[in-house]
């Protein structure tokens, strides 16, 4: 009981690459839920029950949700890499570390079956990931990453209000605050030097993980 309480209020640091994969995946899922589902629900108000029972709407919603997950996962992977590269280990093994973080991202995507609208998988985002991670030279600003991602997700939303300009502000704010909050948790949970060393040592990114009690 005491151990469970300690883990709840002081979770273990994330060092193992497979744990890092789960951390990034979970954070991307959480922010996607906040940004896409809550916006859709709030915009639809009491019509929501009707629309979420409509298969046409659900398909459009699912596409937006999965694309948001992929894009946010990429942003979160880049933010984690930026902190690692700022360490001595990261500087010494920058190219290898970028490639290994690309493996973390790919493994996070592979945890789920390919979405219906992506029968051929995530090759475009994996290529984008490679290019972006290779360009990372140090810590990144979450706000600067949030703006283009919010724009791409906004264009895929399944529903809008009468004022798309206000809708965009709502979505942008959700991504801004969401990535800032993620970055804060990243700093608290992932010690960059230790995580970089674990990746550079070749520890697997796709190890099956047990669910932990909290």
PESULPE-V576697 format. One line per field, one symbol per residue. phi: phi as a letter, one per 40 degrees, with the letter a starting at -180 (. if undefined). Layout:
# PESULPE-V576697
phi->???
This chain:
# PESULPE-V576697
phi->.ccccccccbccccbddcccdcccccccccccdcccccccccccfccddcccccccccccccccccccdcccdcdccccccdcccccdccccbdcccccccccdcccccccbcdcdcbccgbdcccccddccccccbidbcdcccccccdcccdcbdcabccbcccdccccdcccdcccccccccccccbcccccccccccgcccbccbccccb
